[in-house]
Amino acid sequence: MSLAKIVKISPQGPDEGYLQEAAKVIKNGGLVIIPTETVYGIAADMLNPETISRLYEIKGRPKDKPFSLHIDSKEKIKNFAKDIPVTAWKLIDRFWPGPLTIILESKNNSTIGMRMPDDEIALQVIALSGVPVVCPSANLSGRPAPINFEQAIKDLKDKVDFAIDAGDVSLGKESSIVDLTRDPLKILRIGAITKETIEQVVGRKTVLFVCTGNSCRSVMAKALLEKSLKLKKRSDVEVLSAGMMSAGMGATEATKEVLAEEGIDVSDHRSQRVSEDMLRKSDLILVMEKIHEERILQLVPEIKNRVFLLKEFAKIDDMNINIDDPIGRPLEFYELTMETIKEAVERISNII
């Protein structure tokens, strides 16, 4: 076989022509050495049997040891995996793009390892190729994973078709691997992310409050729960709030006033719009009105068992299941709203 074509690319301003050329080689069934933040890898089309067979042969890797898929956006995980647990979304939210490979149930009833690298060259090549890309380390089995181009090309110059020289990688440690197909999860390899850090993220609960504009009701709920958890010396719960509408607003003046009576300052609050990522990583999602629940489940239907009306946790005995929006109402209405939310939040703080 002829020697690979080698191109030198600056990580700070990669030449798009070379990136497109590398992507075309992958799409056409070739093997390409590319950098990632962890180590250099050999990129190949996962769906091309001849290419994958060649990759196994070059690596000297047992055929029963599958290659992990590298993706260029978090959303693409849904194209290949099914029954994705909330634990996966927590890890993705914290570590992707980055040095974490997660193993999930695949859509073909097997398992699949996936990672989103934190390297612009790798991400662009993967995206431009238009095919699912595996990218095992660019070394022969049993040899150290390469952290610079010289190590990567040493044994592979006549075995791959194209190679990108981008100097030293930024991390120089392989990704950590977590198997989420079992409960409890199993850490298969400790790499750039420590066992303690992974366990800390997985062990932390996330509670999300949602209202319409994220300027009053959800702000109250978040602030009150954070206060209650602090008093209980709980640091294992992340509390979020969001709205169904546009972001960037502060809390209403009346919200600031009623929370000030509780010794809480929310003057720095800025509203944010609820996102799919936020919903997927949350263990408990509490909404103020039935319409919020309906809209959320239109966005992410699979979280149905984690969404509740906040008023379900209050002991208020009336027929209205909603906590009505106090916007435009007098301060007295805000105070009543706050009392309902406070009662519900206290019960929540005792059960999470």
Secondary structure, 3 states (H helix, E strand, C coil): CCCCEEEECCCCCCCHHHHHHHHHHHHCCCCEEEECCCCEEEEEECCCHHHHHHHHHHHCCCCCCCCCEECCCHHHHHHHECCCCHHHHHHHHHHCCCCEEEEEEECCCCEEEEECCCCHHHHHHHHHHCCCEECCECCCCCCCCCCCHHHHHCCCCCCCCEEEECCCCCCCCCCEEEECCCCCCEEEECCCCCHHHHHHHHCCEEEEEEECCCCCHHHHHHHHHHHHHHHCCCCCEEEEEEECCCCCCCCCHHHHHHHHCCCCCCCCCCCCECCHHHHHHCCEEEECCHHHHHHHHHHCHHHHHHEEEHHHHCCCCCCCCCCCCCCCCCHHHHHHHHHHHHHHHHHHHHHC
